[in-house]
Amino acid sequence: MDWAAILAGGVVPARLLHEARDHFQHLVDGVPNERTLFHGDFGANNLLSRDNQVVGVLDWDRAGYGDWLLDVAGAYYWRPHLPCMARAAEAYASRWAYLPRYRVRLQCYQLRLTLEEIYAHALAGQGPWLAWHLQRCQDLLTDVRLG
């Protein structure tokens, strides 16, 4: 990622970017070095169902190996925008909040996601979405600061 070019464009505040990066780097030290398959863009829009059962998962172009909570963090990240993700985040919390460093892992992965989204939208010149992700980044940083 060429962050220098993004910052030179003047649409992403350098202070916000540096704070997000610094918190991400601090949090990443506290996440496990797991190697499991994750989807990378998991949500209801990528599921096929029949008779109230999931029968398939689509759109694996962002898949990778790492901590599977990366997919869970996506629901947390998008919950202010998508009611289905808010419900998913609630379900995930009720099921997995006991996991070691659950909150830290989700904060870390959400910062990763917001940095990716900010970069992509700044590069594409997508102002309204960029503004949404910049605000989401600010909200995540507030959450991280509150601990």
HELIX and SHEET records of a PDB file:
HELIX    1   1 TRP A    3  ALA A    8  1                                   6    
HELIX    2   2 ALA A   14  VAL A   28  1                                  15    
HELIX    3   3 ALA A   44  ASN A   46  5                                   3    
HELIX    4   4 LEU A   69  TRP A   78  1                                  10    
HELIX    5   5 PRO A   83  TRP A   96  1                                  14    
HELIX    6   6 TYR A  102  ALA A  124  1                                  23    
HELIX    7   7 GLY A  127  LEU A  146  1                                  20    
SHEET    1   A 2 THR A  36  PHE A  38  0                                        
SHEET    2   A 2 GLY A  64  GLY A  66 -1                                        
SHEET    1   B 2 LEU A  47  ARG A  50  0                                        
SHEET    2   B 2 GLN A  53  VAL A  57 -1                                        
END                                                                             
